[in-house]
């Protein structure tokens, strides 16, 4: 099945899981499947990953506290400054609501079905910042990510990795 066209004002990437202990992802160009970014998941008691750019440089680091109440995950830049914070209300299932607080003060809300990899991250004004879907791709653990122009791709990949790990640990 052919992928639908990229919505105007968005850039499309393919995110493909690499099977391994740390839950790594390759971020590919949709037309050539050339690797553009890499999300290097780390093995350990706490979820952690590094988002690397095309040149292998560290763009963002994701760390989580999954067994605490409430659950939370943080995204930091290479200098250690917080870029985003994911949190949910205590005693709620992951599919109910995950909120993302950005360092800029913006709040995004996750909507959709995270288990089936078909969800959006919406800005406060309702604009879709990131659209994640697996419904057009038939290979398991490979899905499309459409990122609104002006949204940092590395940050979007960090958030998608964090949400993916959150779902796996629930």
N, C-alpha and C positions, 0 to 999 in steps of 0.2 A: 504494500500500500504506500502510495506517495505521500510525503509530508505536505500539509497545507502550506500555503505561502506565509512568509513571515509578516506579521502585522506591521503596518506602517509606523515608524518611530521606534522599532524594536530591533535588536540584534539576536540572532538565534545561535545557540551552541548545542552540541550533543554532549551529554554527560554519561560516561560509560563506567560501570563498576569493574574494578580489577579484583578478582577473587584473591583474597589473602587475609591475613590476620588483622591488619589495621584498617580495613575498609577504605581502600584507595579508590580514587576516581580520576579518569582521564577526561579532560575537557577538549572536545574535538570540534573542528570546523565541520559544519553539516554537509558541505558539498565534497570535500576532499578527505574528510576524517583525519586530517593532520592534527597532531596534538598541539593545543595552544596553551593550556594551563594544566596543572596537576595538583590534586588534593591528596596529600600524603597523610593518611590516617595512622595514628600511633597506637601501639598495643600497651595496655596498662589498666589500672583499676578505674581511672577516670578517662572519659572520652577526650581525645586530643587530636588535632590535625594541623598541618601546615598547608596553606594555599600558596602555591608557587606560580610565578608568572612564566611567560614564554621563554625567558632566559634562565629560569631556575631560581630566580631571586624570591625571597620570602615576601609575600604581600600581606598575609594575615595569618594569625594563629587562633585556633578555636580550642577552648578548654571548657569542660563541663563539670558540674556536680550533680550527678544523676540520682543519687540516693538520698539527697537532702530534701527537706520540705521547706519551701517549694523547690521543684527542679529548676535549674537554670543553666544556661550556657553563655559564655562570653566570647566575643570576637575582638581581638586586639590587633593593632598595626605592629610593624617591626620594632617600633620604639616602645612598645608596651602600653600605648594609649588605647583606651577602650573605644572601639568603633561601633559595636552593637551589643545588645544584651537581650537574650531570649528568656522568657519566663512564662509560667502558666500558674493558674490558681492551684493551691494545694487540693489534693484529693479529686482532681478532675482528670478524665482520660484525655490522652493527647489529641484525639479527634475533636474535642470540644473547642479548644481555643489556645493558641500560642500567640503571645504578643511579642513584638520586636521593638525595642527602644534603641534608636540610633544616637550616636554622639551628637549629631546636629540638633537633637531635641525632637525629631520626627518620630512618630509612632506608626508602625506597620502592623497589620493583622493578617494572620494566616487563615485562609478560607479554603474549603474543599476537602478532598479525601487524601490524606497523606499516606495512608497504607497502600492505596492503588497508584500513588505518584501522580495525582491529578489535582493540583492545588495552585493557589495564587497567594502572593504577598501583596497586599493592598496598602496604599498610602492612606492617610487620614481623609483625604478628599475623595476617596474611592477609586483613584487611578491605580491600575495594575502596574506595580513596579517590576515584578518577576512572575512569570507564568511557567509552571513546571507541569509537564504531562508525559505520560508513557503511552497514551492511547493510540498514537500514530506510529509508534515504533514497536515492532513485534518481538524484539530480542529482550529477554529479561534483564533487568538492571541496566537498561540503556534508555534514556529519555531526553526529551528536548527541554531546553530552558530558553525562553524568550525574555530578554532583559531590556527594559525601557532605556532609551537613549538618555544619558546623564546619570544613570545608576552605575556605580563602579562594579565591573564584572567580578573581580576578585572577592568583593564583599558578598555579592549574590551567591557565588559558589560556596563561600564559607557558611552562609546561612542555610543553603540547601543541604550541605554536609551535616550541619548541626541538627537540622530537622530530621534527616535520614537516621542519624544515630539515636535521636530521641525516640523515634518510632521503634527502632530495633530493640531498644532497652526496655520499652514498656511491656 
